[in-house]
């Protein structure tokens, strides 16, 4: 994609974000992707935000729904990302992906492939130490760590109801999962 093509894509993305409130908009593999934000999605983000924020060391902050360009064809808006507080204080709509220390995505029916297959490769390629996939459809969280050029080398699946311990460069984070919402139509 040419620079003018990227500029045109970003321009369209900005217009769409304003026209469709309640939708998360990202650029994935050169295409603009929009997903509706459902109540379980938002509730999961809010609960995770409260849990993680209370445990962050000084100098770190949370952001949600802001853009992180990875290359010309991929600009993700993570559901939750931990970045330096100094950068967060700039109150920007986009930040360099290299600032992310920990990232979390909440799975929706439309985002399964992106959250489980595509994003782990991109997040790991940038050295993001920990990636959490919270899945209200299956009632579990997948924690990934040890990033490499082709993805994460470590991966665990923790059923909701158990305590998740995340050993990260930010310190050990303890995430209780019992109060995370599960879609009543969840698959086993």
KABELHU-V488934 format. One record per helix or strand of 2 or more residues. SS is the DSSP state (H for helix, E for strand). FROM is the first residue (numbers start at 1). LEN is the number of residues. If there is no record, write none. Layout:
# KABELHU-V488934
ss:from:len
SS:FROM:LEN
SS:FROM:LEN
This chain:
# KABELHU-V488934
ss:from:len
H:3:17
E:23:6
E:31:6
H:39:15
E:60:4
E:67:5
E:74:3
E:80:5
H:85:4
H:97:3
E:102:5
H:112:14
E:130:6
E:140:9
E:151:9
E:163:6
E:171:6
